[in-house]
């Protein structure tokens, strides 16, 4: 694709100009607020899928972690205090 600087500048500013005509939602809260407003106007109830547990390394790490530390109190004090 053969682009010139002027064409690239124009393409770069297109989304900004579009946002001036129709501002985009800035936060997730604002997006949900707009959804609630639309649903109230249309008298509809949005379909919300059931929650699903997703596997992740955090859950596996917690499950594999020992419940009690094997370090003694004296060893902990020796590590955290200055001599």
GROMACS elastic network, one bead per residue, 0.5 to 0.9 nm:
[ bonds ]
;  ai    aj funct       b0    kb
    3     6     6  0.82031   500
    3     7     6  0.61332   500
    3     8     6  0.64964   500
    4     7     6  0.52617   500
    4     8     6  0.62727   500
    4     9     6  0.87273   500
    5     8     6  0.50679   500
    5     9     6  0.61626   500
    5    10     6  0.86249   500
    6     9     6  0.51467   500
    6    10     6  0.62498   500
    6    11     6  0.87073   500
    7    10     6  0.50920   500
    7    11     6  0.62011   500
    7    12     6  0.85494   500
    8    11     6  0.50959   500
    8    12     6  0.60514   500
    8    13     6  0.86801   500
    9    12     6  0.50022   500
    9    13     6  0.62734   500
    9    14     6  0.87620   500
   10    13     6  0.52492   500
   10    14     6  0.62822   500
   11    14     6  0.52790   500
   11    15     6  0.78567   500
   12    15     6  0.69100   500
   12    16     6  0.78063   500
   13    16     6  0.51970   500
   13    17     6  0.62330   500
   13    18     6  0.86760   500
   14    17     6  0.51949   500
   14    18     6  0.61865   500
   14    19     6  0.86878   500
   15    19     6  0.61705   500
   15    20     6  0.87465   500
   16    19     6  0.51191   500
   16    20     6  0.65046   500
   17    20     6  0.51223   500
   17    21     6  0.66921   500
   17    22     6  0.88958   500
   18    21     6  0.52458   500
   18    22     6  0.62510   500
   18    23     6  0.77662   500
   19    22     6  0.50331   500
   19    24     6  0.62158   500
   20    23     6  0.58110   500
   20    24     6  0.88848   500
   23    26     6  0.85446   500
   24    31     6  0.89862   500
   25    28     6  0.74763   500
   25    29     6  0.87358   500
   25    30     6  0.59525   500
   25    31     6  0.56567   500
   25    34     6  0.85236   500
   26    29     6  0.84545   500
   26    30     6  0.66973   500
   26    31     6  0.77264   500
   27    30     6  0.52234   500
   27    31     6  0.64292   500
   27    32     6  0.88494   500
   28    31     6  0.50152   500
   28    32     6  0.63186   500
   28    33     6  0.85687   500
   29    32     6  0.52033   500
   29    33     6  0.61233   500
   29    34     6  0.86605   500
   30    34     6  0.61698   500
   30    35     6  0.85768   500
   31    34     6  0.51455   500
   31    35     6  0.62440   500
   31    36     6  0.87421   500
   32    36     6  0.61429   500
   32    37     6  0.85278   500
   33    36     6  0.51666   500
   33    37     6  0.62418   500
   33    38     6  0.87117   500
   34    37     6  0.50020   500
   34    38     6  0.61523   500
   34    39     6  0.85485   500
   35    38     6  0.51472   500
   35    39     6  0.60932   500
   35    40     6  0.85430   500
   35    46     6  0.87164   500
   36    39     6  0.51111   500
   36    40     6  0.61082   500
   36    41     6  0.86451   500
   36    46     6  0.89715   500
   37    40     6  0.51424   500
   37    41     6  0.62660   500
   37    42     6  0.86413   500
   38    41     6  0.50941   500
   38    42     6  0.60331   500
   38    43     6  0.82175   500
   38    44     6  0.84055   500
   39    42     6  0.50810   500
   39    43     6  0.55405   500
   39    44     6  0.50042   500
   39    45     6  0.63864   500
   39    46     6  0.73189   500
   40    43     6  0.50241   500
   40    44     6  0.67384   500
   40    45     6  0.84776   500
   41    44     6  0.80359   500
   42    45     6  0.89575   500
   48    51     6  0.87624   500
   49    52     6  0.87307   500
   55    58     6  0.84705   500
   55    59     6  0.70914   500
   55    60     6  0.80688   500
   56    59     6  0.57425   500
   56    60     6  0.67499   500
   56    61     6  0.89164   500
   57    60     6  0.51360   500
   57    61     6  0.60679   500
   57    62     6  0.86642   500
   58    61     6  0.51203   500
   58    62     6  0.62601   500
   58    63     6  0.86425   500
   59    62     6  0.52038   500
   59    63     6  0.61942   500
   59    64     6  0.86466   500
   60    63     6  0.50991   500
   60    64     6  0.61483   500
   60    65     6  0.86263   500
   61    64     6  0.51302   500
   61    65     6  0.60765   500
   62    65     6  0.52196   500
   62    66     6  0.84470   500
   63    66     6  0.81888   500
   65    68     6  0.87834   500
   66    69     6  0.68689   500
   66    70     6  0.86877   500
   68    71     6  0.87993   500
   69    72     6  0.80214   500
   71    74     6  0.83337   500
   71    75     6  0.63689   500
   71    76     6  0.66899   500
   72    75     6  0.52359   500
   72    76     6  0.63231   500
   72    77     6  0.87515   500
   73    76     6  0.51139   500
   73    77     6  0.62247   500
   73    78     6  0.86107   500
   74    77     6  0.51183   500
   74    78     6  0.61298   500
   74    79     6  0.86945   500
   75    78     6  0.50654   500
   75    79     6  0.63287   500
   75    80     6  0.88340   500
   76    79     6  0.51811   500
   76    80     6  0.63024   500
   76    81     6  0.86073   500
   77    80     6  0.52604   500
   77    81     6  0.58483   500
   78    81     6  0.57697   500
   78    82     6  0.78001   500
   78    83     6  0.79700   500
   79    82     6  0.81076   500
